[in-house]
Amino acid sequence: MSDRTHLKPLRHLAWLCLALILAGCATTTSQAPVEAARPGSVSAPPPPASSPSSGATPSPGSASPAPVAELPAPVRPLRLPRIGLALGGGAARGFAHIGVIQVLEEQGVKVDLVAGTSAGSLVAALYASGKNGKELASMAEAMDEGAITDWAFPTRGLIRGEALARFVRDKTGNRLIEQMSLPLGIVATDLSDGSPILFRSGDTGAAVRASSAVPAVFQPVKIGSREYVDGGLVAPVPVRYAKQMGAELIIAVDISEPPESKPPGDAMRMLLQTFSIMGRSINNFELREADVVIRPKLDGVGSADFSARRRSIQAGRDAAQAMLTQLRQRLAAKSR
């Protein structure tokens, strides 16, 4: 037997020992195997980190989501109508306009524009310049009618009117109509053809003078190439002109003096009686477009009675307070 024949058993023994050694090494150094999921098998889910009562957010699909509360629709603030104040003519009775303005301010009613005729144009100009009701009342108390009266030789009028224009310029700081704090409109009458004009720009004093130029009492006022007289001939209370200026709700203040029951004896009172009759007819048409009409009770207060200032102001206050409910209703109806 050759040497190689005797070595075969030894080789088999050596290979067997090597296999046992390798197997032992693999057992001691490797970790426990992780079984991979087989196709079609389902792995068990991991245990929950906490119970639902602990406040933990449930996993997707484990429960129906909580309903989301709907947000309320945004509330759109009401838009108040643009308020216009129309102040009528009535000479010394015009102090009543101040009482109306005071009540509107106290009630928080914001006036957006103002139009005036005759005495109303004077109060409108002062108010539009930024003066409040209290300041207007103080000015009325201190007013000297002589300061706004410049007598002239009786040609085309007893009073020139330039003193009134100077008074207005002084109290408004020489501001032009278009420079006022509030949009201002002043109504006068073209003497040549009787047409109305609404002054929205230019010399405030001249416009007020023109609007207040009662024929035969005040001289006509020349502005540019034309002459103008009292706006009360065409608009005793300038309601339609406040509307023309953009007012959506109009508060009209009528201080006109009703015709006297007994025909007056002197020429001046006869003239004023004529204006009263004519003004009433025009007012019946004009005031239809007003939303609120305030008529101060001025019984016994004449157009030339400058001594009844406090009484006139109080009459304006009383009349305005009596109309507050109607004013609130109209405001509510026109707000959107």
C-alpha positions in Angstrom: 0.0 0.0 0.0 1.4 3.3 -0.9 2.0 6.2 1.4 -0.9 8.2 -0.1 -3.3 5.3 0.6 -2.5 5.5 4.3 -3.0 9.3 4.4 -6.7 9.3 3.1 -8.3 8.6 6.5 -6.2 11.4 8.0 -7.3 13.9 5.4 -11.0 13.0 6.1 -10.4 13.5 9.8 -8.7 16.9 9.2 -11.6 18.1 7.0 -14.1 17.0 9.7 -12.2 18.9 12.4 -12.0 22.1 10.3 -15.8 21.9 9.6 -16.5 21.6 13.4 -14.2 24.6 14.2 -15.9 26.8 11.6 -19.4 25.9 12.8 -18.5 26.7 16.4 -17.1 30.1 15.5 -20.2 31.0 13.6 -22.4 30.1 16.6 -20.5 32.2 19.1 -20.1 35.4 17.1 -23.4 35.9 15.2 -26.6 37.4 16.6 -30.1 35.9 16.6 -31.5 36.1 13.1 -34.4 38.4 12.3 -37.0 36.7 10.2 -37.9 38.7 7.1 -41.5 38.9 6.2 -42.4 36.4 3.6 -44.5 37.4 0.6 -48.1 37.3 1.6 -47.5 37.3 5.4 -48.6 40.1 7.8 -46.3 41.4 10.4 -47.7 42.1 13.8 -48.0 45.9 14.5 -45.8 47.4 17.2 -47.6 47.9 20.6 -49.0 51.4 21.1 -46.8 53.9 22.9 -49.7 55.0 25.1 -53.4 54.4 25.5 -55.9 56.7 23.9 -56.8 58.1 27.3 -53.3 59.5 27.7 -54.0 62.2 25.1 -51.6 60.8 22.4 -52.6 61.4 18.8 -54.0 58.3 17.2 -52.2 56.8 14.2 -53.7 57.5 10.8 -56.6 55.3 10.0 -57.0 54.1 13.5 -60.0 56.4 14.3 -62.2 59.0 12.5 -60.8 62.5 12.7 -62.5 65.0 15.1 -64.9 67.4 13.3 -63.4 70.8 12.6 -65.6 73.7 13.8 -66.6 76.1 11.0 -65.4 79.7 11.3 -68.1 82.3 11.4 -68.4 84.4 8.2 -66.7 87.8 8.6 -69.2 90.5 9.5 -69.1 93.4 7.0 -69.4 96.8 8.8 -72.4 98.8 7.8 -71.7 101.7 5.5 -73.5 104.8 6.7 -75.0 107.1 4.1 -73.3 110.4 3.2 -75.1 113.0 5.3 -75.8 116.4 4.0 -77.1 119.4 6.1 -79.2 121.9 4.2 -79.6 125.2 6.1 -82.4 127.6 5.0 -82.7 131.3 5.0 -84.5 133.5 7.6 -82.2 136.4 8.6 -82.0 136.7 12.4 -83.9 133.4 12.8 -80.8 131.7 11.5 -79.4 131.4 15.0 -81.6 128.3 15.3 -79.3 126.5 13.0 -76.7 126.6 15.7 -78.9 124.7 18.1 -79.5 122.0 15.5 -75.8 121.6 14.9 -75.2 121.3 18.6 -77.7 118.4 19.0 -76.2 116.5 16.0 -72.8 116.8 17.5 -73.9 115.6 20.9 -75.6 112.6 19.3 -72.5 111.7 17.3 -74.1 112.4 13.9 -71.3 113.2 11.5 -72.2 115.6 8.8 -70.3 115.0 5.5 -71.3 118.2 3.7 -73.3 121.4 4.2 -75.2 123.7 1.9 -76.7 127.1 2.9 -79.0 129.8 1.6 -79.0 133.4 2.9 -78.6 133.3 6.8 -78.1 129.5 6.4 -75.1 130.3 4.1 -73.4 132.3 6.9 -73.8 129.5 9.5 -72.8 126.9 6.9 -69.6 128.7 6.1 -68.6 129.1 9.7 -69.5 125.4 10.4 -67.6 124.2 7.3 -64.5 126.1 8.4 -64.2 123.8 11.4 -66.2 125.6 14.2 -68.3 123.4 16.4 -71.7 124.1 17.9 -70.3 125.5 21.1 -68.0 127.9 19.3 -70.8 129.0 17.0 -73.0 129.8 20.0 -70.2 131.9 21.6 -69.8 133.8 18.4 -73.5 134.4 18.2 -73.5 135.8 21.7 -70.7 138.2 20.9 -71.9 139.2 17.5 -72.7 142.9 16.9 -75.2 143.3 14.1 -73.5 146.7 13.4 -70.4 144.8 12.4 -72.2 143.2 9.5 -74.2 146.2 8.5 -72.8 148.9 6.3 -75.5 151.4 5.3 -75.5 152.9 1.9 -77.3 155.6 0.1 -80.6 154.2 -1.0 -79.7 153.4 -4.6 -80.1 149.7 -5.3 -80.2 148.6 -1.6 -80.0 150.0 1.9 -77.0 147.9 2.9 -73.9 147.4 0.8 -73.0 144.0 2.3 -69.2 144.3 2.2 -69.1 144.4 6.0 -70.8 141.0 6.0 -68.2 139.7 3.5 -65.4 141.0 5.7 -66.9 139.3 8.8 -67.1 136.0 7.0 -63.5 136.2 5.8 -62.2 137.1 9.2 -64.1 134.3 11.0 -63.1 131.6 8.5 -59.4 132.6 8.3 -59.8 133.9 4.7 -60.2 130.3 3.5 -61.8 129.8 0.0 -64.9 127.7 -0.3 -62.9 124.8 -1.7 -60.5 124.9 1.3 -63.0 124.3 4.0 -62.9 121.4 6.4 -66.3 120.2 5.1 -67.5 120.4 1.5 -69.5 123.7 1.3 -72.1 124.9 -1.1 -73.6 128.4 -1.1 -76.8 129.2 -3.2 -77.5 132.5 -4.8 -79.7 133.8 -7.6 -78.5 135.3 -10.9 -80.2 138.7 -11.1 -80.2 138.8 -14.9 -82.2 135.7 -15.6 -83.3 134.3 -12.2 -81.3 131.1 -12.5 -79.8 129.5 -9.4 -76.1 129.1 -8.8 -74.3 126.9 -6.4 -70.9 128.4 -5.4 -68.4 125.5 -4.7 -65.2 127.5 -5.0 -63.9 131.1 -4.7 -64.2 133.9 -2.1 -66.4 132.6 0.8 -67.2 136.1 2.0 -68.4 137.3 -1.5 -70.5 134.1 -1.9 -72.2 134.5 1.5 -72.8 138.2 0.8 -74.4 137.3 -2.6 -76.6 134.6 -1.0 -77.8 137.0 1.6 -78.5 140.0 -0.7 -82.2 140.4 -0.2 -83.4 142.7 -3.1 -84.0 146.3 -2.0 -82.4 145.6 1.3 -78.9 144.6 0.2 -77.2 145.8 -2.9 -76.7 143.1 -5.6 -73.3 141.5 -5.6 -71.1 141.4 -8.7 -69.0 138.3 -9.0 -67.1 138.0 -12.3 -69.3 139.6 -15.0 -72.7 138.8 -13.3 -74.7 140.1 -10.4 -76.3 138.0 -7.8 -79.0 138.3 -5.1 -80.5 136.3 -2.3 -80.5 132.5 -2.8 -83.9 132.3 -1.1 -85.6 133.4 -4.3 -84.7 130.0 -5.8 -84.0 127.7 -2.9 -85.2 128.8 0.6 -83.8 125.5 1.9 -81.2 124.1 -0.4 -82.2 120.4 -0.3 -81.6 119.7 -4.0 -78.2 121.3 -3.9 -77.1 119.2 -1.0 -78.2 116.2 -3.1 -76.3 117.6 -6.0 -73.2 117.8 -3.8 -73.4 114.0 -3.2 -75.6 113.8 0.0 -77.4 110.4 0.4 -79.3 111.4 3.4 -80.4 115.1 3.8 -81.3 116.9 7.0 -83.1 120.1 6.1 -83.6 122.9 8.6 -86.5 125.2 7.7 -86.4 128.6 9.6 -88.6 130.5 7.1 -91.1 132.9 8.6 -94.7 132.2 7.7 -96.7 134.9 6.1 -98.4 137.3 8.5 -102.1 136.8 9.0 -102.7 140.5 8.8 -101.3 142.4 5.7 -98.4 144.6 6.9 -98.6 148.4 6.5 -95.1 149.5 5.7 -93.1 148.9 2.6 -90.3 146.8 4.2 -92.7 144.4 5.9 -94.7 144.2 2.7 -91.5 143.1 0.9 -90.8 140.4 3.6 -94.4 139.2 3.4 -93.9 138.7 -0.3 -90.8 136.7 0.3 -92.6 134.6 2.8 -95.5 133.8 0.5 -93.1 132.9 -2.4 -90.7 130.9 -0.1 -93.5 128.8 1.3 -94.6 127.7 -2.2 -91.0 126.8 -3.2 -90.4 125.0 0.1 -93.3 122.7 -0.4 -91.6 121.4 -3.5 -88.0 121.6 -2.3 -88.5 119.8 1.0 -90.0 116.7 -0.6 -86.5 115.4 -1.2 -85.3 115.8 2.3 -85.1 112.7 4.6 -85.6 114.7 7.8 -87.1 118.2 8.0 -86.4 120.2 11.2 -88.6 123.2 11.8 -87.7 125.2 14.9 -90.7 126.8 16.6 -89.8 130.5 16.3 -93.2 132.0 16.9 -92.8 135.7 17.6 -89.2 135.8 16.4 -89.0 138.1 13.4 -86.4 138.1 10.7 -84.8 141.2 12.0 -85.0 140.2 15.7 -81.3 139.9 16.7 -82.2 140.1 20.4 -83.7 136.6 20.5 -80.4 134.7 19.8 -80.5 132.4 22.8 -84.2 131.7 22.3 -83.6 130.9 18.6 -80.7 128.5 19.5 -82.8 126.7 22.1 -85.6 126.4 19.6 -83.2 124.8 17.2 -82.1 122.3 19.9 -85.7 121.4 20.9 -86.7 120.8 17.3 -83.6 118.7 16.5 -84.2 116.5 19.6 -87.8 116.0 18.6 -86.6 114.5 15.3 -83.9 112.2 16.6 -86.0 109.1 16.4 -86.9 109.7 12.8 -83.3 110.5 12.0 -82.1 107.2 13.5 -84.8 105.3 11.5 -83.7 107.0 8.3 -80.0 106.2 9.0 -80.8 102.6 9.7 -82.9 102.3 6.5 -80.1 103.8 4.3 -77.2 102.0 5.9 -75.8 99.0 4.0 
